Amino acid sequence: MSQSPALASAAPSGADELPPWPQRIGFIAAVFGMFMAILDIQIVASSLNEIQAGVAASSEEISWVQTSYLIAEIIMIPLSGMLTRILSTRVAFVLSSVGFTLASLGCALATSIEQLVILRALQGFLGGAMIPITHAISFSIFPRRMMGAVQAVIGMVVTMAPSVGPTVGGYITEIASWHWLFLANVIPGVLVSWAAWRFLDFDKGDRSAARRLDVLGLALMAVFLGCLEYVLEEGPGDDWFDDHLILMLSLTCGLAAIGFFVRTLRHRYPIVGLHAFANRNFALGAGQGFVIGIALYGLVYLMPLFFGYVRGFSSLQIGQVMFVTGVAMFFTAPVAGRLSGSVDLRVLMFVGFVLVGVGSIMNACLTSESGFEQFFWPQIVRGVGLILCIIPASRIALGTLPREEVGNASGLFNVMRNLGGAVGLALMDTVRDIREDYHWSQLIGAVNEGRGVVLERLQGYESLLAGHVADPQQSALALVGQTVAREAQVLAFNDIFLWLGALYLLCAPVVLLVRRPEA
């Protein structure tokens, strides 16, 4: 599709001039909207039990409160570039913000799981465009010399929002009710929509582009990304291709992907411009964004899983532990932004990958008693590392592109990061199941009554249970089995942290393939 001059007009008249204050206020509003959209991915994570009770959902159905949002959001993100070309940046962002706000209100008023899942999908789809549009605005209105500070703000939002989501959700649910997880978006959403409409009027849409819209390409992309996200979300729990639905959707995803790429590469006006990948720095930056997404979303998923399954922590306790990562990111972001203006971006990203790898390996020696103290320093190291990765990655990927290509490329960059998170979660679930079974088979062989320590533990359990259960011996055996299962879980988590750390340490040298960005 031929690019309109929509975003090009956003540039200040001089290459080093700051945008006028109205545009800066509009940018702040856009960043806040992006924060809400990313926060809402994880804000329900620690409150699913309360939501499940509130809408009378089954344990299988409640997972769709998150899955539906992610599937819809990942479909919308690459469409953002097309929307800004057709409607203008202001109109596209305001429609996204207003739609997100109304869908949030609907989620709070939902009375059944079916209503909530549909409204969560609408919330993710309508609000998803705010994420890449905000990236595009930053590269369109600010001079390159300001990118360090600007990307520090965006990097802090992108990394903090998923990290503090469970914490914020836990506090809100504890203080009020789960309905306020969504009602809390209404007033900020109205303010963001008003500010964006008032202060982001710096370009014009090209309505003629709507007549060239590739409807078939849009349908193929929606089927491809939607099926891919579903398979990655549900595959680990359904034994992957042993499940008929997962198998059929995987085949559908593959066929749709082939059709989408063929259509996009051959069509004169493609729905998404893949030509951005011809830029070496964008291709490598997007690939690094994919790897960053694995840790960014995977660690937010992995830690609550450990504390919930192994330690039995409440949602509020889990949120309090995970808050450390958010604090580390918050205080590191300004420093990282300033360094990105004076230090080679490749060096920053290299250090960031190493820190994320080291921080993950620091948690590879967990026990069933590990808690806040054992996660404190690893979270700080990982938090600092993630900020040092995120800021250079977006600048490397988008900073060398022409302004008129930034909107489309921003959508692709964010899709790659979200896909990294989806793939990471699927792999973590699969690896956890496989390694848990492996460690169970290794440990259970050592549990026999011929060993003194086992006999002592059994006798201790029997004496505690005597008079409380009908068969103390059988109950004691069950407790020993639960202990073995718990230890197998802990060892599986250790394996994931170790392999995740190794992945980041191995990816660090890839940064050297990036061309040094110009000042």
PyMOL commands that set and color helices and strands:
alter all, ss='L'
color gray80, all
select helices_A, chain A and resi 8-10+21-42+45-54+59-62+64-87+89-109+113-127+130-141+144-175+180-183+186-199+208-211+215-234+236-238+240-242+244-266+274-278+280-311+315-339+345-361+372-398+403-444+452-465+472-513
alter helices_A, ss='H'
color red, helices_A
deselect
rebuild
show_as cartoon
